Amino acid sequence: MYWDMFNSPFSELAPCTKATLERIMPVPLWAGAFLLSSYVFPLKYALSEEFYTERSMLYRLWYLYPSFFNFRMRMYIGMRLSECVFTMSGLGAYPAVTEPKPGQGPSTEFFTLGRIAASPELAQKEQYSFAAIYNINAWGSDFQPTIRSSMKAWNMTIQHWLAVNVYKRFPVKSYRMPVTFVVSSLWHGVYAGYYLCLCSVPFYLPAEDMFYKAFRNNTLPPGVNYVWAFFRYWWKMLHFSYWSMAFSLLRIDACLRYWSSIYFLPNILTVVMYVIGLTILKPSRLPTPPK
């Protein structure tokens, strides 16, 4: 992408200002929500003695949610502003016909891409997309039904890099996911909170997959379906909030003090999911017919 910015006409012809204004539009709303919520529910309160001596376990469990809201707003603002830096410079602009993907760039019509790049007349007629540098899909991150699907809407360009350079290259297939999350933790830094947060995910995802496969084709009555959707959303946000608290507190003593004060409930629920998934939900194997 960096090479293309200087060696193709795309960055000069793409509507950089329009693309920037479109991407920056929700930032003031996120900023206002962050300032208000972080004032009412500051992270530093989770480090105070009062939080552990005067507040109940249920309150500490609930406090995960506004803390995760603050975390999301802060990340959304940072990621979206970083996108705006790229759109203003023209980095990541490609003809929309090539269907650019985050972190990857064009995904199809490569011959057409070459023709357009070599012809200023054709390049002027094209519609352009900056999807190659999009890093966050806030709606998808918040409202996708599972953690696995929500993750695909978060830090998308970095995820592409990790997938191409770590996940797909690691020789032992069964260890690819945990190794990728360890590398992602190293990418963030050396604080224990990064590892407690990110390295918890690969242990949870197989359990989630078992439940998703078991219930995805079930047709529930309308009322029950709404209840199930709400429960599924609460369940997803509980685990995200639990992990993000470690990511925010950083120090291992602070992380473990918070997690232990709610009795490691999401970890226990994950174990329960495995037990149910491997016993009740596990599909029975049909006997192999004799040859």
C-alpha positions as semicolon CSV with decimal commas, in nm:
position;residue;x (nm);y (nm);z (nm)
1;M;0,000;0,000;0,000
2;Y;0,281;0,241;0,082
3;W;0,443;0,170;-0,255
4;D;0,112;0,215;-0,436
5;M;0,057;0,554;-0,278
6;F;0,366;0,692;-0,452
7;N;0,363;0,485;-0,770
8;S;-0,001;0,500;-0,877
9;P;-0,243;0,789;-0,936
10;F;-0,494;0,659;-0,683
11;S;-0,393;0,874;-0,384
12;E;-0,418;1,191;-0,593
13;L;-0,756;1,109;-0,747
14;A;-0,933;0,955;-0,447
15;P;-1,174;1,185;-0,255
16;C;-0,950;1,201;0,052
17;T;-1,133;1,483;0,231
18;K;-1,475;1,325;0,180
19;A;-1,351;0,986;0,300
20;T;-1,195;1,146;0,608
21;L;-1,513;1,333;0,700
22;E;-1,716;1,013;0,666
23;R;-1,483;0,817;0,893
24;I;-1,444;1,090;1,155
25;M;-1,818;1,158;1,186
26;P;-1,888;0,933;1,490
27;V;-1,573;1,038;1,678
28;P;-1,731;1,339;1,860
29;L;-2,013;1,114;1,984
30;W;-1,766;0,851;2,104
31;A;-1,551;1,120;2,268
32;G;-1,848;1,267;2,454
33;A;-1,961;0,923;2,568
34;F;-1,609;0,838;2,683
35;L;-1,562;1,161;2,880
36;L;-1,897;1,124;3,055
37;S;-1,872;0,753;3,128
38;S;-1,508;0,760;3,241
39;Y;-1,593;1,047;3,477
40;V;-1,881;0,854;3,635
41;F;-1,708;0,514;3,624
42;P;-1,331;0,578;3,644
43;L;-1,091;0,288;3,610
44;K;-0,892;0,407;3,911
45;Y;-1,190;0,324;4,134
46;A;-1,121;-0,043;4,063
47;L;-0,780;0,008;4,226
48;S;-0,914;0,163;4,546
49;E;-0,960;-0,015;4,878
50;E;-1,319;0,104;4,899
51;F;-1,401;-0,087;4,582
52;Y;-1,310;-0,417;4,751
53;T;-1,418;-0,350;5,108
54;E;-1,739;-0,148;5,065
55;R;-1,878;-0,284;4,738
56;S;-2,047;-0,620;4,685
57;M;-1,936;-0,892;4,449
58;L;-2,237;-0,819;4,226
59;Y;-2,138;-0,454;4,203
60;R;-1,783;-0,546;4,104
61;L;-1,922;-0,786;3,845
62;W;-2,148;-0,513;3,707
63;Y;-1,861;-0,260;3,706
64;L;-1,698;-0,463;3,431
65;Y;-1,955;-0,335;3,183
66;P;-1,908;0,044;3,214
67;S;-1,532;-0,013;3,230
68;F;-1,547;-0,207;2,905
69;F;-1,764;0,068;2,754
70;N;-1,492;0,321;2,840
71;F;-1,231;0,090;2,691
72;R;-1,427;0,049;2,367
73;M;-1,489;0,420;2,323
74;R;-1,122;0,498;2,376
75;M;-1,013;0,232;2,129
76;Y;-1,273;0,334;1,872
77;I;-1,157;0,695;1,886
78;G;-0,790;0,602;1,849
79;M;-0,843;0,355;1,567
80;R;-1,077;0,581;1,373
81;L;-0,843;0,881;1,403
82;S;-0,554;0,668;1,279
83;E;-0,768;0,576;0,978
84;C;-0,826;0,945;0,912
85;V;-0,452;1,007;0,900
86;F;-0,429;0,751;0,619
87;T;-0,732;0,877;0,428
88;M;-0,604;1,235;0,435
89;S;-0,268;1,122;0,295
90;G;-0,429;0,897;0,033
91;L;-0,273;0,581;0,173
92;G;-0,490;0,277;0,104
93;A;-0,695;0,428;-0,181
94;Y;-0,782;0,171;-0,447
95;P;-1,050;0,144;-0,716
96;A;-1,365;0,007;-0,555
97;V;-1,393;-0,254;-0,830
98;T;-1,093;-0,436;-0,678
99;E;-1,285;-0,492;-0,350
100;P;-1,005;-0,391;-0,111
101;K;-0,983;-0,578;0,220
102;P;-0,844;-0,440;0,549
103;G;-0,468;-0,489;0,566
104;Q;-0,462;-0,674;0,235
105;G;-0,555;-0,421;-0,029
106;P;-0,714;-0,530;-0,358
107;S;-0,862;-0,879;-0,351
108;T;-0,980;-0,920;-0,710
109;E;-0,962;-0,768;-1,061
110;F;-0,583;-0,742;-1,051
111;F;-0,553;-0,712;-1,429
112;T;-0,806;-0,429;-1,425
113;L;-0,611;-0,267;-1,141
114;G;-0,297;-0,264;-1,355
115;R;-0,482;-0,110;-1,648
116;I;-0,630;0,162;-1,430
117;A;-0,296;0,239;-1,267
118;A;-0,133;0,279;-1,608
119;S;-0,406;0,502;-1,752
120;P;-0,477;0,843;-1,596
121;E;-0,797;0,865;-1,802
122;L;-0,934;0,540;-1,661
123;A;-0,817;0,630;-1,311
124;Q;-1,014;0,955;-1,316
125;K;-1,338;0,770;-1,392
126;E;-1,309;0,523;-1,105
127;Q;-1,479;0,523;-0,768
128;Y;-1,232;0,473;-0,485
129;S;-1,241;0,286;-0,157
130;F;-1,024;0,318;0,152
131;A;-1,137;-0,016;0,295
132;A;-0,777;-0,142;0,283
133;I;-0,688;0,073;0,585
134;Y;-1,012;0,035;0,781
135;N;-0,921;-0,094;1,125
136;I;-1,246;-0,093;1,320
137;N;-1,608;-0,171;1,248
138;A;-1,770;-0,045;1,567
139;W;-2,116;-0,181;1,486
140;G;-1,982;-0,526;1,409
141;S;-1,759;-0,524;1,714
142;D;-2,050;-0,438;1,942
143;F;-2,336;-0,633;1,791
144;Q;-2,204;-0,946;1,625
145;P;-2,352;-1,245;1,813
146;T;-2,029;-1,423;1,908
147;I;-1,684;-1,333;2,031
148;R;-1,526;-1,493;1,726
149;S;-1,734;-1,284;1,484
150;S;-1,689;-0,965;1,689
151;M;-1,313;-1,010;1,686
152;K;-1,317;-0,995;1,305
153;A;-1,446;-0,638;1,328
154;W;-1,171;-0,527;1,570
155;N;-0,817;-0,418;1,480
156;M;-0,874;-0,561;1,133
157;T;-0,549;-0,460;0,965
158;I;-0,340;-0,602;1,249
159;Q;-0,545;-0,920;1,242
160;H;-0,467;-0,959;0,873
161;W;-0,095;-0,920;0,943
162;L;-0,109;-1,174;1,226
163;A;-0,308;-1,418;1,013
164;V;-0,067;-1,398;0,719
165;N;0,262;-1,382;0,907
166;V;0,194;-1,591;1,220
167;Y;-0,120;-1,803;1,201
168;K;-0,078;-1,942;0,850
169;R;0,299;-1,986;0,881
170;F;0,312;-2,170;1,211
171;P;0,385;-2,535;1,126
172;V;0,172;-2,705;1,396
173;K;-0,191;-2,640;1,303
174;S;-0,338;-2,719;1,645
175;Y;-0,117;-2,455;1,809
176;R;-0,169;-2,178;1,555
177;M;-0,437;-1,991;1,747
178;P;-0,266;-1,980;2,089
179;V;0,068;-1,889;1,931
180;T;-0,098;-1,607;1,739
181;F;-0,249;-1,467;2,058
182;V;0,087;-1,489;2,236
183;V;0,247;-1,291;1,952
184;S;-0,038;-1,040;1,973
185;S;0,031;-1,003;2,346
186;L;0,400;-0,943;2,276
187;W;0,296;-0,685;2,019
188;H;0,110;-0,491;2,288
189;G;0,387;-0,499;2,547
190;V;0,520;-0,679;2,852
191;Y;0,249;-0,609;3,111
192;A;0,088;-0,923;3,251
193;G;-0,258;-0,783;3,181
194;Y;-0,205;-0,813;2,807
195;Y;-0,128;-1,184;2,839
196;L;-0,411;-1,255;3,084
197;C;-0,652;-1,085;2,845
198;L;-0,542;-1,206;2,503
199;C;-0,423;-1,553;2,598
200;S;-0,760;-1,628;2,758
201;V;-0,937;-1,601;2,423
202;P;-0,811;-1,921;2,255
203;F;-0,927;-2,126;2,554
204;Y;-1,278;-1,982;2,526
205;L;-1,337;-1,996;2,149
206;P;-1,369;-2,378;2,112
207;A;-1,640;-2,380;2,380
208;E;-1,823;-2,099;2,206
209;D;-1,797;-2,281;1,874
210;M;-1,964;-2,590;2,020
211;F;-2,262;-2,387;2,141
212;Y;-2,288;-2,186;1,821
213;K;-2,291;-2,497;1,604
214;A;-2,549;-2,661;1,829
215;F;-2,795;-2,370;1,826
216;R;-2,736;-2,179;1,503
217;N;-2,998;-2,377;1,305
218;N;-3,257;-2,395;1,582
219;T;-3,583;-2,214;1,511
220;L;-3,706;-2,064;1,837
221;P;-4,045;-1,897;1,900
222;P;-4,028;-1,516;1,857
223;G;-4,043;-1,439;2,229
224;V;-3,788;-1,704;2,321
225;N;-3,566;-1,595;2,034
226;Y;-3,544;-1,240;2,173
227;V;-3,458;-1,372;2,518
228;W;-3,191;-1,597;2,370
229;A;-3,046;-1,308;2,167
230;F;-3,028;-1,089;2,478
231;F;-2,867;-1,368;2,682
232;R;-2,614;-1,438;2,408
233;Y;-2,522;-1,070;2,389
234;W;-2,487;-1,045;2,769
235;W;-2,272;-1,358;2,771
236;K;-2,041;-1,223;2,502
237;M;-2,005;-0,886;2,670
238;L;-1,939;-1,049;3,008
239;H;-1,633;-1,227;2,875
240;F;-1,511;-0,929;2,672
241;S;-1,550;-0,704;2,977
242;Y;-1,371;-0,952;3,202
243;W;-1,073;-0,978;2,968
244;S;-1,057;-0,606;2,897
245;M;-1,034;-0,531;3,268
246;A;-0,703;-0,719;3,277
247;F;-0,594;-0,533;2,963
248;S;-0,670;-0,202;3,138
249;L;-0,534;-0,277;3,487
250;L;-0,208;-0,414;3,339
251;R;-0,035;-0,523;3,663
252;I;-0,076;-0,886;3,758
253;D;-0,159;-0,810;4,122
254;A;-0,434;-0,566;4,022
255;C;-0,572;-0,802;3,757
256;L;-0,585;-1,105;3,984
257;R;-0,729;-0,906;4,272
258;Y;-1,019;-0,794;4,055
259;W;-1,074;-1,134;3,895
260;S;-1,060;-1,315;4,230
261;S;-1,305;-1,064;4,382
262;I;-1,568;-1,193;4,138
263;Y;-1,448;-1,551;4,190
264;F;-1,316;-1,589;3,833
265;L;-1,679;-1,634;3,727
266;P;-1,626;-1,613;3,347
267;N;-1,349;-1,873;3,372
268;I;-1,580;-2,104;3,564
269;L;-1,856;-2,049;3,307
270;T;-1,614;-2,140;3,030
271;V;-1,539;-2,471;3,204
272;V;-1,913;-2,532;3,237
273;M;-1,952;-2,462;2,865
274;Y;-1,689;-2,726;2,788
275;V;-1,862;-2,981;3,012
276;I;-2,202;-2,919;2,853
277;G;-2,058;-2,902;2,504
278;L;-1,863;-3,227;2,532
279;T;-2,140;-3,423;2,701
280;I;-2,487;-3,291;2,617
281;L;-2,426;-3,099;2,294
282;K;-2,164;-3,327;2,143
283;P;-2,320;-3,483;1,830
284;S;-2,347;-3,858;1,855
285;R;-2,143;-4,046;1,603
286;L;-2,341;-4,266;1,373
287;P;-2,221;-4,626;1,359
288;T;-2,016;-4,703;1,053
289;P;-2,212;-4,938;0,826
290;P;-2,041;-5,271;0,767
291;K;-1,866;-5,308;0,435
